[in-house]
């Protein structure tokens, strides 16, 4: 029986705490042996992970070819974003318009497990399988560049500071690079005038020389900094197949919503490939009637969802969807027989039947 008024829910059932986010509702005389619940609609969380690459030219980039014989120095500032991954996660959310009453016969005490949104999880069993969780990416902070290292503070010589010519400073910086390389080679080959006292000290000196060389080299070649951002967008399927922009990737601001026209679109296309149908009587071919006081459940439909960005497909997968299904019912007498009462596990994403058996099994 479908319930349209929230008033009928008041104190119709006894509530027992079952877990942190679930409740156990027991059909008793107090509730007139009825239990009320909401079937879910299916929604999708679209999680987008994008990486930003920031490139900055070095102060001596014009002299990279002359002093380091390098042709690939960064010549101008640039920031770009690229999508690394897109993850789609289906969820069930309570539909306020899909409220039902399951009615049992007097003198029985079946129970229903519901979640925090009053959506059904199980009847006559507390052994509810844990919901599978999807590991989602997390944002990654910007990577440091060689110029962020403490060693970069010690590579500018007094002569470089005093020089008024950028060309002269570049020449001095290049000379310092080759001096650092020679010092490292001398230590590694044992030809340095003052060798480190032990292996640990040697490694510390070598690491410091490498950091200084990297900082000076970055002044010619430029720096590259990377970091990632992660945002999740909710998509609720409509009643028809559709294509829409779910988000955009902006070269300046990264992941933005669909209305921000500064970014390239992330497209979501949905195709309904199956609609749920009411069961039919095998003999007559007629549609079966909803049983009186029946336990309402959903026979879901199915849709294929594709997510793509700049022509690259990140997701192409089929899912059961509540909105494309129909509601039918199970005879409530199955759950109250004395010999072998039935148990039922619901699909929390659609309200469909995941498993139906007898308690004695």
DAJO-V950510 format. One record per residue. RES is the residue in one letter. BURIAL is + if it has 24 or more other C-alpha atoms within 12 Angstrom, else -. Layout:
res = <RES	RES>
burial = <BURIAL	BURIAL>
This chain:
res = <X	X	X	X	X	X	X	X	X	X	X	X	X	X	X	X	X	X	X	X	X	X	X	X	X	X	X	X	X	X	X	X	X	X	X	X	X	X	X	X	X	X	X	X	X	X	X	X	X	X	X	X	X	X	X	X	X	X	X	X	X	X	X	X	X	X	X	X	X	X	X	X	X	X	X	X	X	X	X	X	X	X	X	X	X	X	X	X	X	X	X	X	X	X	X	X	X	X	X	X	X	X	X	X	X	X	X	X	X	X	X	X	X	X	X	X	X	X	X	X	X	X	X	X	X	X	X	X	X	X	X	X	X	X	X	X	X	X	X	X	X	X	X	X	X	X	X	X	X	X	X	X	X	X	X	X	X	X	X	X	X	X	X	X	X	X	X	X	X	X	X	X	X	X	X	X	X	X	X	X	X	X	X	X	X	X	X	X	X	X	X	X	X	X	X	X	X	X	X	X	X	X	X	X	X	X	X	X	X	X	X	X	X	X	X	X	X	X	X	X	X	X	X	X	X	X	X	X	X	X	X	X	X	X	X	X	X	X	X	X	X	X	X	X	X	X	X	X	X	X	X	X	X	X	X	X	X	X	X	X	X	X	X	X	X	X	X	X	X	X	X	X	X	X	X	X	X	X	X	X	X	X	X	X	X	X	X	X	X	X	X	X	X	X	X	X	X	X	X	X	X	X	X	X	X	X	X	X	X	X	X	X	X	X	X	X	X	X	X	X	X	X	X	X	X	X	X	X	X	X	X	X	X	X	X	X	X	X	X	X	X	X	X	X	X	X	X	X	X	X	X	X	X	X	X	X	X	X	X	X	X>
burial = <+	+	-	-	-	-	-	-	-	-	-	+	+	+	+	-	-	-	-	-	-	-	+	+	+	+	+	+	-	-	+	+	+	+	+	+	+	+	+	+	+	+	+	+	+	+	+	+	+	+	+	+	+	+	-	+	+	+	+	+	+	+	+	+	-	-	+	+	-	-	-	-	+	+	-	-	-	-	-	+	+	+	+	+	+	+	+	+	+	+	+	+	+	+	+	-	-	+	+	+	+	+	+	+	+	-	-	+	+	+	+	+	+	+	+	-	+	+	+	+	+	+	+	+	+	+	-	+	-	-	-	-	-	-	-	-	-	-	-	-	-	-	-	-	+	+	+	-	-	-	-	+	-	-	+	+	-	-	-	-	-	-	-	-	-	-	-	-	+	+	+	+	+	+	-	+	+	-	-	+	+	-	+	+	-	-	+	-	-	-	-	-	-	-	-	-	-	-	-	-	-	+	-	-	+	+	-	+	+	+	+	+	+	+	+	+	+	+	+	+	+	+	+	+	+	+	+	+	+	+	+	+	+	+	+	+	+	-	-	-	-	-	-	+	+	+	+	+	+	+	+	-	+	+	+	+	+	-	-	-	-	-	+	+	+	+	+	+	+	+	+	+	-	-	+	+	-	-	-	-	-	-	-	-	-	-	-	-	-	-	-	-	+	+	+	+	+	+	+	+	+	+	+	+	+	+	+	+	+	-	-	-	-	+	+	-	-	-	+	+	+	+	+	+	+	+	+	+	+	+	+	+	+	+	+	+	-	-	-	-	+	+	+	+	+	+	+	+	+	+	+	+	+	+	-	-	-	-	+	-	->
